[in-house]
């Protein structure tokens, strides 16, 4: 199980809470309006909401820029309470 799968398996992981909070904060009507505000394709928001795509770093940074919330606040809304992030020893190595 990779890192994203373990996060998504956590009971606290809830992208709906994050997306709904952004919609409310930005005074938007729906996910389509949120995708336009974040300048991402609508399927990205749909896949995040249906837990088929984790909230990645680039999306978190874009949310931070648009909503003026810290990345820490966004991660707390998401349910990600990790204090440290680990990269596996395989990542970053050249392929043979």
Biopython code that builds the backbone (N, CA, C, O; Angstrom):
import numpy as np
from Bio.PDB.StructureBuilder import StructureBuilder

atoms = [
    (1, "UNK", "N", (0.851, -1.174, 0.000)),
    (1, "UNK", "CA", (0.000, 0.000, 0.000)),
    (1, "UNK", "C", (0.900, 1.241, 0.000)),
    (1, "UNK", "O", (1.731, 1.407, 0.893)),
    (2, "UNK", "N", (0.731, 2.117, -1.009)),
    (2, "UNK", "CA", (1.562, 3.311, -1.039)),
    (2, "UNK", "C", (0.994, 4.380, -0.112)),
    (2, "UNK", "O", (-0.058, 4.192, 0.499)),
    (3, "UNK", "N", (1.696, 5.492, -0.014)),
    (3, "UNK", "CA", (1.345, 6.545, 0.939)),
    (3, "UNK", "C", (-0.049, 7.112, 0.662)),
    (3, "UNK", "O", (-0.818, 7.319, 1.601)),
    (4, "UNK", "N", (-0.390, 7.368, -0.601)),
    (4, "UNK", "CA", (-1.701, 7.921, -0.927)),
    (4, "UNK", "C", (-2.823, 6.960, -0.559)),
    (4, "UNK", "O", (-3.859, 7.384, -0.047)),
    (5, "UNK", "N", (-2.624, 5.670, -0.815)),
    (5, "UNK", "CA", (-3.646, 4.687, -0.472)),
    (5, "UNK", "C", (-3.854, 4.611, 1.030)),
    (5, "UNK", "O", (-4.985, 4.453, 1.489)),
    (6, "UNK", "N", (-2.772, 4.721, 1.807)),
    (6, "UNK", "CA", (-2.920, 4.652, 3.257)),
    (6, "UNK", "C", (-3.650, 5.881, 3.785)),
    (6, "UNK", "O", (-4.425, 5.777, 4.736)),
    (7, "UNK", "N", (-3.412, 7.047, 3.179)),
    (7, "UNK", "CA", (-4.141, 8.251, 3.599)),
    (7, "UNK", "C", (-5.616, 8.095, 3.286)),
    (7, "UNK", "O", (-6.476, 8.401, 4.112)),
    (8, "UNK", "N", (-5.897, 7.619, 2.088)),
    (8, "UNK", "CA", (-7.292, 7.514, 1.665)),
    (8, "UNK", "C", (-8.040, 6.452, 2.465)),
    (8, "UNK", "O", (-9.268, 6.488, 2.536)),
    (9, "UNK", "N", (-7.329, 5.523, 3.058)),
    (9, "UNK", "CA", (-7.964, 4.483, 3.853)),
    (9, "UNK", "C", (-8.300, 4.969, 5.265)),
    (9, "UNK", "O", (-9.097, 4.340, 5.962)),
    (10, "UNK", "N", (-7.703, 6.076, 5.688)),
    (10, "UNK", "CA", (-7.955, 6.582, 7.031)),
    (10, "UNK", "C", (-9.420, 6.993, 7.166)),
    (10, "UNK", "O", (-10.007, 7.546, 6.236)),
    (11, "UNK", "N", (-9.990, 6.724, 8.311)),
    (11, "UNK", "CA", (-11.383, 7.082, 8.559)),
    (11, "UNK", "C", (-11.566, 8.593, 8.556)),
    (11, "UNK", "O", (-12.633, 9.079, 8.181)),
    (12, "UNK", "N", (-10.553, 9.342, 8.964)),
    (12, "UNK", "CA", (-10.671, 10.789, 9.060)),
    (12, "UNK", "C", (-10.518, 11.480, 7.713)),
    (12, "UNK", "O", (-10.949, 12.624, 7.561)),
    (13, "UNK", "N", (-9.922, 10.822, 6.742)),
    (13, "UNK", "CA", (-9.713, 11.444, 5.441)),
    (13, "UNK", "C", (-11.061, 11.753, 4.823)),
    (13, "UNK", "O", (-11.854, 10.846, 4.571)),
    (14, "UNK", "N", (-11.328, 13.041, 4.574)),
    (14, "UNK", "CA", (-12.620, 13.425, 4.044)),
    (14, "UNK", "C", (-12.472, 14.610, 3.097)),
    (14, "UNK", "O", (-12.549, 15.760, 3.530)),
    (15, "UNK", "N", (-12.261, 14.343, 1.816)),
    (15, "UNK", "CA", (-12.120, 15.444, 0.867)),
    (15, "UNK", "C", (-13.397, 16.269, 0.725)),
    (15, "UNK", "O", (-13.334, 17.440, 0.350)),
    (16, "UNK", "N", (-14.557, 15.674, 1.020)),
    (16, "UNK", "CA", (-15.815, 16.427, 0.944)),
    (16, "UNK", "C", (-15.784, 17.630, 1.871)),
    (16, "UNK", "O", (-16.229, 18.717, 1.502)),
    (17, "UNK", "N", (-15.263, 17.439, 3.060)),
    (17, "UNK", "CA", (-15.198, 18.519, 4.038)),
    (17, "UNK", "C", (-14.335, 19.673, 3.501)),
    (17, "UNK", "O", (-14.692, 20.842, 3.644)),
    (18, "UNK", "N", (-13.209, 19.332, 2.888)),
    (18, "UNK", "CA", (-12.320, 20.338, 2.319)),
    (18, "UNK", "C", (-12.999, 21.069, 1.161)),
    (18, "UNK", "O", (-13.015, 22.299, 1.125)),
    (19, "UNK", "N", (-13.554, 20.321, 0.226)),
    (19, "UNK", "CA", (-14.183, 20.937, -0.940)),
    (19, "UNK", "C", (-15.378, 21.794, -0.538)),
    (19, "UNK", "O", (-15.553, 22.896, -1.059)),
    (20, "UNK", "N", (-16.198, 21.298, 0.380)),
    (20, "UNK", "CA", (-17.354, 22.070, 0.837)),
    (20, "UNK", "C", (-16.929, 23.352, 1.551)),
    (20, "UNK", "O", (-17.562, 24.395, 1.389)),
    (21, "UNK", "N", (-15.860, 23.275, 2.339)),
    (21, "UNK", "CA", (-15.364, 24.463, 3.039)),
    (21, "UNK", "C", (-14.854, 25.499, 2.040)),
    (21, "UNK", "O", (-15.069, 26.696, 2.228)),
    (22, "UNK", "N", (-14.186, 25.053, 0.988)),
    (22, "UNK", "CA", (-13.715, 25.983, -0.038)),
    (22, "UNK", "C", (-14.873, 26.627, -0.783)),
    (22, "UNK", "O", (-14.851, 27.828, -1.055)),
    (23, "UNK", "N", (-15.877, 25.840, -1.111)),
    (23, "UNK", "CA", (-17.057, 26.373, -1.794)),
    (23, "UNK", "C", (-17.717, 27.449, -0.929)),
    (23, "UNK", "O", (-18.102, 28.507, -1.427)),
    (24, "UNK", "N", (-17.841, 27.173, 0.355)),
    (24, "UNK", "CA", (-18.456, 28.144, 1.267)),
    (24, "UNK", "C", (-17.583, 29.393, 1.408)),
    (24, "UNK", "O", (-18.084, 30.515, 1.331)),
    (25, "UNK", "N", (-16.290, 29.199, 1.614)),
    (25, "UNK", "CA", (-15.372, 30.333, 1.816)),
    (25, "UNK", "C", (-15.319, 31.247, 0.595)),
    (25, "UNK", "O", (-15.268, 32.470, 0.723)),
    (26, "UNK", "N", (-15.331, 30.642, -0.582)),
    (26, "UNK", "CA", (-15.249, 31.414, -1.822)),
    (26, "UNK", "C", (-16.620, 31.850, -2.331)),
    (26, "UNK", "O", (-16.729, 32.497, -3.372)),
    (27, "UNK", "N", (-17.666, 31.487, -1.585)),
    (27, "UNK", "CA", (-19.051, 31.836, -1.922)),
    (27, "UNK", "C", (-19.415, 31.368, -3.335)),
    (27, "UNK", "O", (-19.911, 32.137, -4.158)),
    (28, "UNK", "N", (-19.155, 30.094, -3.583)),
    (28, "UNK", "CA", (-19.444, 29.482, -4.868)),
    (28, "UNK", "C", (-20.696, 28.632, -4.753)),
    (28, "UNK", "O", (-21.159, 28.333, -3.652)),
    (29, "UNK", "N", (-21.242, 28.244, -5.902)),
    (29, "UNK", "CA", (-22.487, 27.470, -5.892)),
    (29, "UNK", "C", (-22.279, 25.962, -5.900)),
    (29, "UNK", "O", (-23.077, 25.218, -5.331)),
    (30, "UNK", "N", (-21.190, 25.503, -6.555)),
    (30, "UNK", "CA", (-21.036, 24.058, -6.721)),
    (30, "UNK", "C", (-19.606, 23.694, -7.102)),
    (30, "UNK", "O", (-18.722, 24.548, -7.162)),
    (31, "UNK", "N", (-19.403, 22.405, -7.358)),
    (31, "UNK", "CA", (-18.068, 21.894, -7.716)),
    (31, "UNK", "C", (-17.574, 22.473, -9.036)),
    (31, "UNK", "O", (-16.376, 22.704, -9.201)),
    (32, "UNK", "N", (-18.484, 22.708, -9.975)),
    (32, "UNK", "CA", (-18.076, 23.278, -11.265)),
    (32, "UNK", "C", (-17.491, 24.677, -11.068)),
    (32, "UNK", "O", (-16.475, 25.022, -11.672)),
    (33, "UNK", "N", (-18.128, 25.466, -10.234)),
    (33, "UNK", "CA", (-17.616, 26.808, -9.941)),
    (33, "UNK", "C", (-16.274, 26.725, -9.216)),
    (33, "UNK", "O", (-15.383, 27.541, -9.454)),
    (34, "UNK", "N", (-16.133, 25.740, -8.335)),
    (34, "UNK", "CA", (-14.862, 25.550, -7.632)),
    (34, "UNK", "C", (-13.756, 25.172, -8.616)),
    (34, "UNK", "O", (-12.636, 25.671, -8.509)),
    (35, "UNK", "N", (-14.057, 24.310, -9.557)),
    (35, "UNK", "CA", (-13.036, 23.921, -10.542)),
    (35, "UNK", "C", (-12.605, 25.130, -11.364)),
    (35, "UNK", "O", (-11.427, 25.256, -11.697)),
    (36, "UNK", "N", (-13.534, 26.018, -11.697)),
    (36, "UNK", "CA", (-13.169, 27.231, -12.430)),
    (36, "UNK", "C", (-12.308, 28.147, -11.566)),
    (36, "UNK", "O", (-11.327, 28.713, -12.048)),
    (37, "UNK", "N", (-12.670, 28.294, -10.291)),
    (37, "UNK", "CA", (-11.905, 29.156, -9.382)),
    (37, "UNK", "C", (-10.482, 28.628, -9.197)),
    (37, "UNK", "O", (-9.533, 29.408, -9.122)),
    (38, "UNK", "N", (-10.338, 27.301, -9.122)),
    (38, "UNK", "CA", (-9.020, 26.691, -8.930)),
    (38, "UNK", "C", (-8.275, 26.493, -10.249)),
    (38, "UNK", "O", (-7.100, 26.126, -10.262)),
    (39, "UNK", "N", (-8.977, 26.744, -11.360)),
    (39, "UNK", "CA", (-8.413, 26.559, -12.694)),
    (39, "UNK", "C", (-7.948, 25.123, -12.927)),
    (39, "UNK", "O", (-6.853, 24.878, -13.434)),
    (40, "UNK", "N", (-8.809, 24.185, -12.543)),
    (40, "UNK", "CA", (-8.579, 22.767, -12.813)),
    (40, "UNK", "C", (-9.793, 22.228, -13.559)),
    (40, "UNK", "O", (-10.876, 22.811, -13.501)),
    (41, "UNK", "N", (-9.610, 21.129, -14.248)),
    (41, "UNK", "CA", (-10.713, 20.517, -14.987)),
    (41, "UNK", "C", (-11.761, 19.980, -14.008)),
    (41, "UNK", "O", (-11.405, 19.450, -12.956)),
    (42, "UNK", "N", (-13.038, 20.109, -14.340)),
    (42, "UNK", "CA", (-14.097, 19.603, -13.450)),
    (42, "UNK", "C", (-13.930, 18.143, -13.020)),
    (42, "UNK", "O", (-14.258, 17.811, -11.880)),
    (43, "UNK", "N", (-13.429, 17.254, -13.900)),
    (43, "UNK", "CA", (-13.252, 15.866, -13.449)),
    (43, "UNK", "C", (-12.263, 15.720, -12.288)),
    (43, "UNK", "O", (-12.355, 14.761, -11.521)),
    (44, "UNK", "N", (-11.328, 16.648, -12.149)),
    (44, "UNK", "CA", (-10.386, 16.579, -11.029)),
    (44, "UNK", "C", (-11.134, 16.704, -9.713)),
    (44, "UNK", "O", (-10.909, 15.922, -8.790)),
    (45, "UNK", "N", (-12.020, 17.681, -9.625)),
    (45, "UNK", "CA", (-12.805, 17.882, -8.397)),
    (45, "UNK", "C", (-13.700, 16.670, -8.157)),
    (45, "UNK", "O", (-13.827, 16.205, -7.024)),
    (46, "UNK", "N", (-14.317, 16.161, -9.213)),
    (46, "UNK", "CA", (-15.178, 14.988, -9.084)),
    (46, "UNK", "C", (-14.407, 13.773, -8.584)),
    (46, "UNK", "O", (-14.877, 13.052, -7.704)),
    (47, "UNK", "N", (-13.229, 13.548, -9.143)),
    (47, "UNK", "CA", (-12.424, 12.398, -8.726)),
    (47, "UNK", "C", (-11.947, 12.536, -7.292)),
    (47, "UNK", "O", (-11.878, 11.545, -6.565)),
    (48, "UNK", "N", (-11.614, 13.759, -6.873)),
    (48, "UNK", "CA", (-11.221, 13.979, -5.477)),
    (48, "UNK", "C", (-12.415, 13.699, -4.571)),
    (48, "UNK", "O", (-12.280, 13.010, -3.560)),
    (49, "UNK", "N", (-13.581, 14.229, -4.929)),
    (49, "UNK", "CA", (-14.781, 14.046, -4.097)),
    (49, "UNK", "C", (-15.172, 12.575, -3.984)),
    (49, "UNK", "O", (-15.647, 12.136, -2.936)),
    (50, "UNK", "N", (-14.976, 11.821, -5.049)),
    (50, "UNK", "CA", (-15.341, 10.398, -5.038)),
    (50, "UNK", "C", (-14.176, 9.493, -4.655)),
    (50, "UNK", "O", (-14.239, 8.275, -4.821)),
    (51, "UNK", "N", (-13.102, 10.112, -4.136)),
    (51, "UNK", "CA", (-11.944, 9.394, -3.587)),
    (51, "UNK", "C", (-11.229, 8.515, -4.609)),
    (51, "UNK", "O", (-10.659, 7.479, -4.269)),
    (52, "UNK", "N", (-11.272, 8.951, -5.865)),
    (52, "UNK", "CA", (-10.516, 8.240, -6.893)),
    (52, "UNK", "C", (-9.193, 8.929, -7.175)),
    (52, "UNK", "O", (-8.345, 8.396, -7.890)),
    (53, "UNK", "N", (-9.020, 10.129, -6.605)),
    (53, "UNK", "CA", (-7.794, 10.892, -6.786)),
    (53, "UNK", "C", (-7.476, 11.593, -5.461)),
    (53, "UNK", "O", (-8.326, 12.297, -4.917)),
    (54, "UNK", "N", (-6.279, 11.408, -4.949)),
    (54, "UNK", "CA", (-5.936, 12.110, -3.705)),
    (54, "UNK", "C", (-5.682, 13.590, -3.977)),
    (54, "UNK", "O", (-5.390, 13.982, -5.106)),
    (55, "UNK", "N", (-5.793, 14.391, -2.948)),
    (55, "UNK", "CA", (-5.482, 15.814, -3.071)),
    (55, "UNK", "C", (-3.965, 15.934, -3.053)),
    (55, "UNK", "O", (-3.329, 15.734, -2.019)),
    (56, "UNK", "N", (-3.407, 16.254, -4.179)),
    (56, "UNK", "CA", (-1.955, 16.343, -4.311)),
    (56, "UNK", "C", (-1.419, 17.694, -3.890)),
    (56, "UNK", "O", (-2.176, 18.623, -3.609)),
    (57, "UNK", "N", (-0.106, 17.787, -3.850)),
    (57, "UNK", "CA", (0.560, 19.009, -3.412)),
    (57, "UNK", "C", (0.214, 20.199, -4.297)),
    (57, "UNK", "O", (-0.040, 21.290, -3.788)),
    (58, "UNK", "N", (0.201, 20.008, -5.606)),
    (58, "UNK", "CA", (-0.076, 21.135, -6.504)),
    (58, "UNK", "C", (-1.494, 21.655, -6.319)),
    (58, "UNK", "O", (-1.723, 22.863, -6.382)),
    (59, "UNK", "N", (-2.450, 20.755, -6.090)),
    (59, "UNK", "CA", (-3.828, 21.189, -5.851)),
    (59, "UNK", "C", (-3.947, 21.893, -4.507)),
    (59, "UNK", "O", (-4.652, 22.895, -4.392)),
    (60, "UNK", "N", (-3.266, 21.379, -3.495)),
    (60, "UNK", "CA", (-3.269, 22.051, -2.188)),
    (60, "UNK", "C", (-2.691, 23.457, -2.290)),
    (60, "UNK", "O", (-3.222, 24.393, -1.692)),
    (61, "UNK", "N", (-1.614, 23.606, -3.038)),
    (61, "UNK", "CA", (-1.002, 24.930, -3.200)),
    (61, "UNK", "C", (-1.951, 25.858, -3.932)),
    (61, "UNK", "O", (-2.074, 27.027, -3.568)),
    (62, "UNK", "N", (-2.621, 25.359, -4.954)),
    (62, "UNK", "CA", (-3.596, 26.189, -5.684)),
    (62, "UNK", "C", (-4.741, 26.593, -4.764)),
    (62, "UNK", "O", (-5.186, 27.740, -4.810)),
    (63, "UNK", "N", (-5.227, 25.680, -3.933)),
    (63, "UNK", "CA", (-6.283, 26.002, -2.968)),
    (63, "UNK", "C", (-5.810, 27.084, -2.007)),
    (63, "UNK", "O", (-6.556, 28.005, -1.672)),
    (64, "UNK", "N", (-4.559, 26.960, -1.569)),
    (64, "UNK", "CA", (-3.962, 27.955, -0.675)),
    (64, "UNK", "C", (-3.955, 29.332, -1.333)),
    (64, "UNK", "O", (-4.321, 30.325, -0.704)),
    (65, "UNK", "N", (-3.545, 29.391, -2.583)),
    (65, "UNK", "CA", (-3.467, 30.663, -3.292)),
    (65, "UNK", "C", (-4.837, 31.301, -3.492)),
    (65, "UNK", "O", (-4.986, 32.514, -3.345)),
    (66, "UNK", "N", (-5.825, 30.498, -3.822)),
    (66, "UNK", "CA", (-7.154, 31.016, -4.137)),
    (66, "UNK", "C", (-7.956, 31.350, -2.876)),
    (66, "UNK", "O", (-8.627, 32.380, -2.821)),
    (67, "UNK", "N", (-7.888, 30.484, -1.870)),
    (67, "UNK", "CA", (-8.733, 30.639, -0.680)),
    (67, "UNK", "C", (-8.048, 31.387, 0.455)),
    (67, "UNK", "O", (-8.690, 31.723, 1.449)),
    (68, "UNK", "N", (-6.753, 31.651, 0.318)),
    (68, "UNK", "CA", (-5.993, 32.344, 1.357)),
    (68, "UNK", "C", (-6.063, 31.609, 2.701)),
    (68, "UNK", "O", (-6.191, 32.226, 3.759)),
    (69, "UNK", "N", (-5.977, 30.291, 2.630)),
    (69, "UNK", "CA", (-5.864, 29.445, 3.818)),
    (69, "UNK", "C", (-4.487, 28.810, 3.779)),
    (69, "UNK", "O", (-3.955, 28.544, 2.701)),
    (70, "UNK", "N", (-3.908, 28.566, 4.936)),
    (70, "UNK", "CA", (-2.594, 27.920, 4.957)),
    (70, "UNK", "C", (-2.738, 26.460, 4.524)),
    (70, "UNK", "O", (-3.812, 25.867, 4.624)),
    (71, "UNK", "N", (-1.642, 25.908, 4.048)),
    (71, "UNK", "CA", (-1.649, 24.499, 3.658)),
    (71, "UNK", "C", (-1.994, 23.641, 4.871)),
    (71, "UNK", "O", (-2.687, 22.632, 4.743)),
    (72, "UNK", "N", (-1.516, 24.037, 6.040)),
    (72, "UNK", "CA", (-1.836, 23.301, 7.263)),
    (72, "UNK", "C", (-3.342, 23.310, 7.521)),
    (72, "UNK", "O", (-3.913, 22.277, 7.872)),
    (73, "UNK", "N", (-3.991, 24.462, 7.353)),
    (73, "UNK", "CA", (-5.439, 24.547, 7.544)),
    (73, "UNK", "C", (-6.169, 23.673, 6.528)),
    (73, "UNK", "O", (-7.133, 22.988, 6.869)),
    (74, "UNK", "N", (-5.711, 23.700, 5.297)),
    (74, "UNK", "CA", (-6.332, 22.878, 4.253)),
    (74, "UNK", "C", (-6.186, 21.395, 4.571)),
    (74, "UNK", "O", (-7.134, 20.626, 4.414)),
    (75, "UNK", "N", (-4.999, 20.998, 5.017)),
    (75, "UNK", "CA", (-4.777, 19.589, 5.372)),
    (75, "UNK", "C", (-5.637, 19.173, 6.558)),
    (75, "UNK", "O", (-6.116, 18.040, 6.602)),
    (76, "UNK", "N", (-5.841, 20.070, 7.517)),
    (76, "UNK", "CA", (-6.698, 19.760, 8.659)),
    (76, "UNK", "C", (-8.137, 19.573, 8.208)),
    (76, "UNK", "O", (-8.819, 18.666, 8.686)),
    (77, "UNK", "N", (-8.612, 20.416, 7.296)),
    (77, "UNK", "CA", (-9.960, 20.242, 6.747)),
    (77, "UNK", "C", (-10.082, 18.906, 6.028)),
    (77, "UNK", "O", (-11.128, 18.259, 6.064)),
    (78, "UNK", "N", (-9.013, 18.512, 5.387)),
    (78, "UNK", "CA", (-8.982, 17.256, 4.642)),
    (78, "UNK", "C", (-8.954, 16.042, 5.559)),
    (78, "UNK", "O", (-9.367, 14.948, 5.175)),
    (79, "UNK", "N", (-8.457, 16.249, 6.786)),
    (79, "UNK", "CA", (-8.343, 15.138, 7.712)),
    (79, "UNK", "C", (-6.959, 14.536, 7.736)),
    (79, "UNK", "O", (-6.752, 13.474, 8.323)),
    (80, "UNK", "N", (-6.006, 15.203, 7.105)),
    (80, "UNK", "CA", (-4.624, 14.728, 7.066)),
    (80, "UNK", "C", (-3.887, 15.354, 8.245)),
    (80, "UNK", "O", (-3.566, 16.541, 8.219)),
    (81, "UNK", "N", (-3.621, 14.559, 9.275)),
    (81, "UNK", "CA", (-3.019, 15.074, 10.497)),
    (81, "UNK", "C", (-1.537, 14.715, 10.648)),
    (81, "UNK", "O", (-0.956, 14.890, 11.719)),
    (82, "UNK", "N", (-0.933, 14.213, 9.567)),
    (82, "UNK", "CA", (0.468, 13.827, 9.663)),
    (82, "UNK", "C", (1.339, 15.050, 9.925)),
    (82, "UNK", "O", (1.098, 16.126, 9.377)),
    (83, "UNK", "N", (2.346, 14.874, 10.764)),
    (83, "UNK", "CA", (3.273, 15.950, 11.067)),
    (83, "UNK", "C", (4.473, 15.949, 10.131)),
    (83, "UNK", "O", (5.055, 16.998, 9.854)),
    (84, "UNK", "N", (4.840, 14.768, 9.645)),
    (84, "UNK", "CA", (5.992, 14.628, 8.758)),
    (84, "UNK", "C", (5.592, 13.800, 7.553)),
    (84, "UNK", "O", (4.688, 12.966, 7.613)),
    (85, "UNK", "N", (6.281, 14.051, 6.472)),
    (85, "UNK", "CA", (6.051, 13.284, 5.260)),
    (85, "UNK", "C", (7.310, 12.516, 4.933)),
    (85, "UNK", "O", (8.412, 13.061, 4.999)),
    (86, "UNK", "N", (7.159, 11.287, 4.589)),
    (86, "UNK", "CA", (8.292, 10.430, 4.265)),
    (86, "UNK", "C", (8.262, 10.105, 2.776)),
    (86, "UNK", "O", (7.202, 9.871, 2.196)),
    (87, "UNK", "N", (9.421, 10.096, 2.184)),
    (87, "UNK", "CA", (9.559, 9.689, 0.798)),
    (87, "UNK", "C", (10.264, 8.348, 0.808)),
    (87, "UNK", "O", (11.257, 8.164, 1.511)),
    (88, "UNK", "N", (9.750, 7.418, 0.029)),
    (88, "UNK", "CA", (10.370, 6.094, 0.018)),
    (88, "UNK", "C", (11.757, 6.176, -0.590)),
    (88, "UNK", "O", (12.065, 7.104, -1.338)),
    (89, "UNK", "N", (12.591, 5.198, -0.264)),
    (89, "UNK", "CA", (13.955, 5.202, -0.776)),
    (89, "UNK", "C", (14.014, 4.913, -2.272)),
    (89, "UNK", "O", (15.062, 5.086, -2.895)),
    (90, "UNK", "N", (12.905, 4.477, -2.852)),
    (90, "UNK", "CA", (12.851, 4.190, -4.278)),
    (90, "UNK", "C", (12.604, 5.464, -5.075)),
    (90, "UNK", "O", (13.079, 5.590, -6.204)),
    (91, "UNK", "N", (11.871, 6.403, -4.502)),
    (91, "UNK", "CA", (11.569, 7.642, -5.209)),
    (91, "UNK", "C", (12.841, 8.453, -5.418)),
    (91, "UNK", "O", (13.696, 8.541, -4.538)),
    (92, "UNK", "N", (12.941, 9.035, -6.588)),
    (92, "UNK", "CA", (14.084, 9.866, -6.898)),
    (92, "UNK", "C", (15.265, 9.131, -7.476)),
    (92, "UNK", "O", (16.229, 9.753, -7.921)),
    (93, "UNK", "N", (15.205, 7.811, -7.477)),
    (93, "UNK", "CA", (16.305, 7.041, -8.060)),
    (93, "UNK", "C", (16.090, 6.937, -9.571)),
    (93, "UNK", "O", (14.956, 6.854, -10.042)),
    (94, "UNK", "N", (17.194, 6.943, -10.323)),
    (94, "UNK", "CA", (17.048, 6.743, -11.775)),
    (94, "UNK", "C", (16.593, 5.319, -12.063)),
    (94, "UNK", "O", (16.931, 4.377, -11.346)),
    (95, "UNK", "N", (15.814, 5.190, -13.139)),
    (95, "UNK", "CA", (15.362, 3.858, -13.537)),
    (95, "UNK", "C", (16.485, 3.136, -14.231)),
    (95, "UNK", "O", (17.242, 3.738, -14.993)),
    (96, "UNK", "N", (16.603, 1.837, -13.974)),
    (96, "UNK", "CA", (17.661, 1.039, -14.604)),
    (96, "UNK", "C", (17.250, 0.581, -15.969)),
    (96, "UNK", "O", (18.017, -0.103, -16.647)),
]
sb = StructureBuilder()
sb.init_structure("model")
sb.init_model(0)
sb.init_chain("A")
sb.init_seg("    ")
for serial, (resi, resn, name, xyz) in enumerate(atoms, 1):
    if name == "N":
        sb.init_residue(resn, " ", resi, " ")
    sb.init_atom(name, np.array(xyz, "f"), 0.0, 1.0, " ", f" {name:<3s}", serial, name[0])
structure = sb.get_structure()
